[in-house]
Amino acid sequence: MLIDVHAHFLTERSARVDWSRVNRCRLDAGERIGITGHVASILGSWGARSPTYFPSPDDVSAANESLLALMHEHAGRVYGYCVVNPNFATHALDEINRRLDQGMIGIKLAASRRADDALLDPIAARAADRGVPILHHVWQHRRRDWPGQEASDAGELAVLALRHPDTDFIMAHLGGGGDWSYSLRVVAPISNIWIDLSGSGIDMGMLEQAIDAAGPERLLWGTDLTMDTGWAKLRYLESLDLTPDEMDGVRFRNALSVFPRGALA
């Protein structure tokens, strides 16, 4: 088994007219890599109708509906995070309840609000109540602001995780850019933060330091948008001094622990 905990698909509302081909290509590439489960999200209309990181309620609901259709079409291969925009608090909680009832297995928070903002508290509490993890977009040590997003870093995610010790959080894309060493130092002592290894960065020493900081039992394999670098990290992990059980943990067993029991076929 090989579970990708950070996958993305497109929808007909996306700016790309070849959205359907891109989705097929992801599944085909996953088959070649050996991915048996894609845990995915769709970020609204990806900026076509409302901003990517500040999607409208309508774009949020349409994207989640499209992902549910993919889940049904590819049952046992595609699983879903419910994307919400916490700036629309009532809609976010209603959407979480509806989509989890329909079969989604986690919650995805992008850069709509800083992770330590009080607006995220009801969402984190709902995740604990429903027994699902939150995959939170993180920039590895934010040193400045970027337009069009409220980017969080590991320090802010740590504040949220400490406020909600019964909620499991997945720190997104360790290799997604920025100072990953800072992130690892911050989250190392916080046991309810899991580390998603995805992202285009494959720096020397990154995976070794992740193992030293949190242990292989808190690492989750994923790809995000660049599946080739996810494959490269998998091959690199296989060259490290991990036991077969530890390697299986990163490949799939840790994911089976963080998601609801039985959610991943």
C-alpha positions in Angstrom: 0.0 0.0 0.0 1.0 3.6 -0.7 -1.2 6.4 0.5 -0.8 10.0 -0.8 -2.1 12.2 2.0 -1.9 15.4 -0.1 -3.4 15.2 -3.5 -5.2 17.8 -5.6 -7.7 17.5 -8.5 -9.3 20.1 -10.8 -12.9 20.8 -11.6 -14.8 22.2 -14.6 -14.9 25.5 -12.7 -11.1 25.7 -12.9 -9.3 28.1 -15.3 -7.9 25.2 -17.3 -10.0 23.8 -20.1 -8.1 20.5 -19.9 -9.0 19.9 -16.2 -10.4 16.5 -16.9 -7.2 15.4 -18.7 -5.1 16.6 -15.8 -7.2 14.6 -13.4 -6.7 11.5 -15.5 -3.0 12.1 -15.7 -2.7 12.3 -12.0 -4.5 8.9 -11.6 -2.3 7.4 -14.3 0.9 8.7 -12.8 -0.2 7.5 -9.4 -0.7 4.0 -10.8 2.8 4.0 -12.2 4.2 5.2 -8.9 2.2 2.6 -7.0 -0.2 4.9 -5.1 -3.2 2.9 -3.9 -5.0 5.8 -2.2 -5.2 9.6 -3.1 -6.5 11.7 -0.2 -7.4 14.8 -2.2 -8.9 18.3 -2.1 -10.1 20.8 -4.6 -9.5 24.5 -3.7 -12.6 26.1 -5.0 -12.4 27.2 -8.6 -8.6 27.5 -8.3 -8.9 31.3 -8.7 -11.2 31.3 -11.7 -14.3 32.6 -10.0 -13.1 33.6 -6.6 -9.6 33.8 -5.1 -7.8 30.5 -4.6 -7.2 31.1 -0.9 -10.4 33.0 -0.3 -13.0 30.9 -2.2 -16.6 31.9 -2.1 -19.1 29.6 -0.4 -20.5 28.7 -3.8 -17.1 27.7 -5.1 -16.3 25.8 -1.9 -19.5 23.7 -2.2 -19.1 23.1 -5.9 -15.5 21.9 -5.5 -16.5 19.5 -2.7 -19.3 18.2 -4.8 -16.9 17.6 -7.7 -14.5 15.7 -5.4 -17.4 13.6 -4.1 -18.1 12.7 -7.7 -14.5 11.6 -8.2 -14.6 9.6 -5.0 -17.7 7.7 -6.3 -16.1 7.2 -9.8 -12.9 6.0 -8.3 -14.1 4.3 -5.1 -11.2 2.8 -3.1 -8.6 5.0 -4.9 -9.8 8.6 -4.3 -10.7 9.9 -0.8 -11.7 13.5 0.1 -10.8 16.4 2.4 -13.7 18.8 2.9 -12.3 22.2 1.9 -13.8 25.2 3.8 -13.1 28.9 4.1 -13.2 29.8 7.8 -14.1 33.4 7.0 -17.6 32.0 6.3 -18.0 30.4 9.7 -21.6 29.0 9.5 -21.1 27.7 6.0 -17.8 26.1 6.9 -19.3 24.1 9.8 -22.4 23.1 7.8 -20.2 22.0 4.9 -18.0 19.9 7.2 -21.0 18.1 8.6 -22.6 17.5 5.2 -19.5 16.3 3.4 -18.2 14.0 6.2 -21.7 12.5 6.3 -21.3 11.9 2.5 -18.0 10.1 2.9 -15.2 12.6 3.2 -12.5 11.7 5.7 -10.7 15.0 6.6 -10.8 18.8 6.5 -8.6 21.0 4.4 -7.7 24.5 5.4 -5.7 26.6 3.0 -4.4 30.2 3.5 -7.8 31.8 4.2 -6.9 32.7 7.8 -3.9 32.4 10.0 -3.8 29.1 11.9 -3.8 30.8 15.3 -6.9 32.9 14.5 -9.9 32.2 16.8 -12.1 31.7 13.7 -10.4 28.3 13.4 -11.4 27.1 16.9 -14.9 25.9 16.0 -13.5 24.0 13.0 -10.8 22.4 15.1 -13.4 21.4 17.7 -15.6 19.9 15.0 -12.7 17.9 13.6 -12.2 16.4 17.1 -15.9 15.7 17.5 -16.0 13.9 14.2 -12.6 12.2 14.6 -11.0 13.5 11.4 -7.7 15.3 10.8 -7.1 18.8 9.5 -4.6 19.2 6.7 -3.4 22.8 7.1 -1.5 24.7 4.4 1.8 26.0 5.9 4.6 28.1 4.6 7.8 26.9 6.2 8.7 29.9 8.4 6.9 32.9 7.0 9.1 36.0 7.0 6.8 38.3 5.1 3.2 38.4 3.7 2.2 37.6 0.2 -0.8 39.1 -1.6 -4.0 37.0 -1.9 -3.4 34.8 1.1 -3.2 34.6 4.9 -0.2 32.2 5.0 0.5 30.4 8.3 3.7 28.8 9.4 4.5 26.1 11.9 4.5 28.4 14.9 0.9 29.4 14.3 -0.2 25.9 13.6 1.5 24.9 16.9 -0.6 27.4 18.8 -3.8 26.0 17.3 -2.7 22.4 18.0 -1.9 23.2 21.6 -5.4 24.8 22.0 -6.9 21.6 20.6 -5.0 18.7 21.9 -7.7 16.2 20.8 -7.5 17.2 17.2 -5.0 15.8 14.8 -3.3 18.3 12.4 -1.3 17.6 9.3 1.4 20.2 8.6 1.3 20.5 4.8 4.1 20.1 2.4 7.4 20.1 4.4 9.1 20.4 1.0 6.8 23.2 -0.2 9.3 26.0 0.2 10.8 28.0 3.0 12.8 27.0 6.1 11.7 23.5 6.8 14.3 23.1 9.6 12.5 25.8 11.6 9.2 24.0 11.1 10.6 20.7 12.3 12.1 22.3 15.5 8.7 23.9 16.2 6.5 20.9 15.8 8.8 18.2 17.1 7.4 18.3 20.7 3.7 18.6 19.6 2.4 15.1 19.2 -0.9 16.0 17.5 0.9 17.5 14.5 1.8 15.1 11.8 4.3 16.0 9.1 3.3 15.8 5.4 6.5 15.3 3.3 5.0 16.5 0.1 6.1 19.6 -2.0 8.6 20.2 -4.8 11.6 20.6 -2.4 13.8 17.6 -2.0 16.7 19.2 -0.1 19.5 17.1 1.2 19.1 16.3 4.9 15.4 17.3 5.0 14.1 13.7 5.4 16.8 12.8 7.9 16.0 15.8 10.0 12.3 15.0 9.9 13.0 11.5 11.2 15.3 12.8 13.9 12.8 15.5 15.0 9.5 13.6 15.1 10.3 10.0 14.4 9.1 8.0 11.4 5.8 7.3 13.2 4.7 11.0 12.6 5.7 11.2 9.0 3.1 11.0 6.2 4.0 10.5 2.5 2.4 12.8 -0.1 3.0 14.6 -3.4 0.9 17.8 -3.5 1.1 19.2 -7.1 4.5 17.6 -8.1 4.2 13.9 -8.2 7.7 13.4 -9.5 9.3 14.9 -6.3 7.0 12.8 -4.2 8.3 9.7 -6.0 11.9 11.0 -5.5 11.3 11.3 -1.7 9.9 7.8 -1.6 13.0 6.5 -3.3 15.3 8.5 -1.0 13.4 7.2 2.1 14.1 3.7 0.9 17.9 4.5 1.0 17.8 5.5 4.7 18.2 3.3 7.7 14.5 2.6 8.3 13.2 -0.8 9.3 10.6 -2.4 7.1 7.9 -1.6 9.6 9.0 2.1 9.8 9.0 2.3 6.0 5.6 0.8 5.9 4.5 3.4 8.5 5.5 6.3 6.2 4.0 4.7 3.2 0.6 3.9 4.7 0.3 2.7 8.3 0.7 6.2 9.8 -2.1 7.4 7.5 -4.3 4.6 8.7 -3.8 5.9 12.2 -4.5 9.5 11.5 -7.7 9.1 9.4 -10.8 7.5 10.9 -10.6 3.8 11.4 -11.7 1.9 8.3 -11.9 5.1 6.2 -9.1 4.0 3.9 -10.1 0.8 2.2 
